[in-house]
Amino acid sequence: VDHPHGGGEGRTSGGRHPVTPWGKPTKGKRTRSNKSTDRFIVRSRHERKKG
């Protein structure tokens, strides 16, 4: 099992957010959804299509 930060060839590191060995974000990244605000979202701003 390899860590998501991985090895790479030579000196390469980073390029990715800090993650646990299972690929979940860590180090201050919010991983829980905010359940208190989704009752106010009637329609997503991004679901409108052009045309």
N, C-alpha and C positions, 0 to 999 in steps of 0.2 A: 504494500500500500504506500503510495507516494503522497507527499503533502502537496496541496495545490500550489504553494509557492515554488515548489519544484526544484530541480537541479539546474537544468539548462547547460549550455556549453560555455565553459569558461566563466568569466565574471559577468553574470547577469542576475539581477534580482529585482524584486518589486514589479512594477508594471501591473499590479493587481491590488485591490483593497486587501487589508489584512483579513485572512480567513482562518477558520479552524481546519483541522485535518479533514473534516467532512465537507468543506466548501461553504459553510455558513459564515456570514460576515461576523467579525469580532472587533474588538478595540473601539467601542463606542458606537458602532453602527446599530441603528434601531432595527430590531428584527420582529417586533410585534406590530400588528396592524392597529391603527387607531380606530377603535370601534365607535367612538363617540361622535364622529363627524360624518360618517357615511349615511346617516339618516337624512342629511340635508342635501345630499347630492341627488338631484332629480335626473339630470342628463349630463353625461361627461362632456367637457368642452372639446374633447378630441374625437368624438365619434361622428362629427359632421364631415361629410364627404364633399369634395368639390364636384360641381356639375349637378 
